[in-house]
Amino acid sequence: MFSFGFTFWIKTLHSTINRLWEENRQMYTVFQLKSDALRDQEQIMAMLSEIKQSIERMNDRIDRRTDATGGR
């Protein structure tokens, strides 16, 4: 009887350890995906900022030309 109980306990423990390893792997994957998404978002925000600055400079040049020609 002891042998059966011990064997059952070992199998349950082994199953639990395997499940925890799988959950840990999944959590690592989710963490990696979130980290990648955050990095990508930062890069996109930097590119959008550069585009905005470029457009603002272009608008300033257009405004200066318009002012210099009297609005023609």
Backbone bond lengths (Angstrom), bond angles and torsions (degrees), N, CA, C in turn:
res aa  C-N    CA-C-N  psi(-1)  N-CA   C-N-CA  omega(-1)  CA-C   N-CA-C  phi
1 M - - - 1.444 - - 1.549 110.56 -
2 F 1.338 115.38 -42.38 1.457 119.94 179.17 1.524 110.47 -61.57
3 S 1.328 115.26 -41.72 1.458 120.51 -178.04 1.527 110.74 -62.09
4 F 1.329 116.83 -43.08 1.458 120.38 179.53 1.535 110.43 -63.82
5 G 1.319 117.25 -45.12 1.457 122.00 -179.74 1.518 111.38 -62.71
6 F 1.325 116.25 -42.18 1.448 120.75 -179.91 1.527 110.72 -66.52
7 T 1.323 115.94 -42.71 1.468 120.61 178.50 1.526 110.18 -62.38
8 F 1.334 116.96 -43.86 1.454 121.35 178.36 1.523 110.22 -61.18
9 W 1.328 117.65 -43.11 1.456 122.38 179.97 1.528 110.60 -62.82
10 I 1.332 116.79 -42.97 1.471 121.18 179.11 1.527 110.02 -63.51
11 K 1.330 117.48 -43.68 1.469 120.28 179.26 1.525 110.71 -63.60
12 T 1.320 116.66 -41.29 1.461 120.61 178.48 1.524 110.52 -64.29
13 L 1.316 116.01 -43.53 1.463 120.59 178.28 1.524 110.62 -61.95
14 H 1.310 116.87 -44.57 1.465 121.62 179.17 1.530 110.32 -61.39
15 S 1.310 116.94 -43.54 1.464 121.97 178.98 1.525 110.55 -63.31
16 T 1.308 117.03 -42.22 1.463 121.36 179.21 1.523 110.95 -64.45
17 I 1.316 116.78 -43.03 1.467 120.82 178.36 1.525 110.56 -61.91
18 N 1.314 116.95 -43.71 1.478 120.27 178.05 1.522 111.35 -61.85
19 R 1.334 116.99 -41.88 1.465 121.02 178.85 1.531 110.21 -64.08
20 L 1.323 117.66 -41.55 1.459 121.22 178.36 1.530 111.83 -64.73
21 W 1.323 117.10 -38.92 1.468 120.44 176.85 1.523 110.16 -62.26
22 E 1.323 115.99 -42.86 1.470 120.37 -179.97 1.527 110.54 -65.13
23 E 1.323 117.68 -43.82 1.460 121.00 178.27 1.527 110.42 -63.45
24 N 1.315 117.12 -39.50 1.456 121.35 178.39 1.531 110.44 -63.21
25 R 1.312 116.70 -42.13 1.466 121.02 178.02 1.521 110.64 -62.97
26 Q 1.321 116.85 -42.45 1.462 120.80 178.95 1.531 111.11 -65.25
27 M 1.329 116.73 -41.12 1.467 120.31 178.55 1.528 110.49 -63.89
28 Y 1.329 116.97 -39.20 1.453 120.51 177.94 1.528 110.44 -63.50
29 T 1.324 116.14 -41.54 1.465 120.57 178.79 1.526 110.63 -62.61
30 V 1.329 116.91 -44.52 1.465 120.64 178.78 1.526 109.84 -62.93
31 F 1.331 117.19 -43.56 1.461 120.90 178.63 1.522 110.53 -60.03
32 Q 1.327 116.09 -43.39 1.466 120.32 -179.81 1.519 110.89 -64.00
33 L 1.328 117.09 -41.62 1.465 120.98 178.99 1.527 110.99 -64.29
34 K 1.341 116.26 -41.40 1.461 119.54 178.76 1.527 110.62 -66.26
35 S 1.306 116.75 -39.58 1.472 120.41 178.50 1.521 110.37 -63.83
36 D 1.324 116.41 -43.30 1.465 120.51 178.08 1.528 110.86 -63.44
37 A 1.339 116.33 -41.27 1.465 120.07 -179.76 1.526 110.58 -64.76
38 L 1.318 117.33 -40.25 1.460 120.70 178.83 1.528 110.94 -64.63
39 R 1.326 116.17 -43.50 1.468 120.31 177.57 1.529 110.29 -60.99
40 D 1.335 116.47 -45.00 1.467 120.46 179.46 1.521 110.97 -63.01
41 Q 1.337 116.91 -40.70 1.463 120.52 179.29 1.528 110.32 -62.62
42 E 1.319 117.65 -42.23 1.463 120.85 178.46 1.529 111.28 -62.41
43 Q 1.329 116.49 -40.42 1.463 120.01 178.41 1.526 110.85 -66.02
44 I 1.313 117.26 -41.14 1.464 121.36 179.18 1.527 110.06 -64.67
45 M 1.326 117.07 -43.26 1.464 120.29 179.13 1.529 110.63 -62.50
46 A 1.318 117.49 -38.69 1.466 121.10 177.87 1.528 110.40 -65.03
47 M 1.321 117.33 -42.59 1.470 120.19 178.22 1.519 111.06 -64.77
48 L 1.338 117.30 -42.01 1.466 120.09 178.52 1.523 110.97 -63.35
49 S 1.312 117.18 -37.23 1.463 120.94 177.35 1.521 110.70 -63.81
50 E 1.321 116.73 -42.25 1.468 120.26 177.28 1.525 111.23 -63.10
51 I 1.307 117.13 -41.67 1.473 121.42 178.74 1.523 109.79 -63.51
52 K 1.333 116.25 -43.78 1.465 120.16 179.47 1.524 110.64 -60.86
53 Q 1.331 117.09 -45.05 1.464 120.50 179.12 1.527 111.26 -62.53
54 S 1.317 116.50 -40.04 1.463 120.60 178.72 1.519 110.85 -63.35
55 I 1.310 117.01 -43.21 1.468 121.23 179.27 1.523 110.16 -65.19
56 E 1.348 116.16 -40.63 1.466 118.91 178.76 1.531 110.93 -63.54
57 R 1.332 117.65 -40.96 1.466 120.43 177.51 1.527 110.76 -63.69
58 M 1.324 115.73 -40.93 1.464 120.41 179.58 1.537 109.64 -64.50
59 N 1.311 117.23 -42.62 1.466 120.46 178.26 1.528 110.95 -63.41
60 D 1.317 116.85 -38.77 1.466 120.20 177.23 1.529 110.78 -62.32
61 R 1.321 117.56 -43.28 1.470 120.83 178.75 1.530 110.39 -63.65
62 I 1.320 116.24 -42.21 1.472 120.13 179.03 1.524 109.62 -63.28
63 D 1.340 116.35 -43.23 1.471 119.71 179.45 1.520 111.00 -62.15
64 R 1.348 117.74 -42.37 1.465 121.00 179.38 1.536 110.64 -63.45
65 R 1.309 117.46 -41.56 1.471 120.88 179.48 1.519 110.23 -66.41
66 T 1.334 115.32 -41.26 1.470 119.33 179.86 1.516 109.53 -64.24
67 D 1.323 117.07 -43.44 1.468 120.67 178.79 1.523 111.29 -64.42
68 A 1.324 116.64 -38.08 1.484 120.52 -177.86 1.518 111.56 -70.54
69 T 1.311 118.57 -31.56 1.478 120.63 -177.61 1.519 111.54 -95.89
70 G 1.286 117.04 0.80 1.474 119.18 177.88 1.514 113.41 79.63
71 G 1.320 117.18 23.63 1.457 120.28 175.00 1.498 115.50 88.56
72 R 1.338 117.32 13.67 1.463 119.16 178.95 1.477 111.79 -81.51
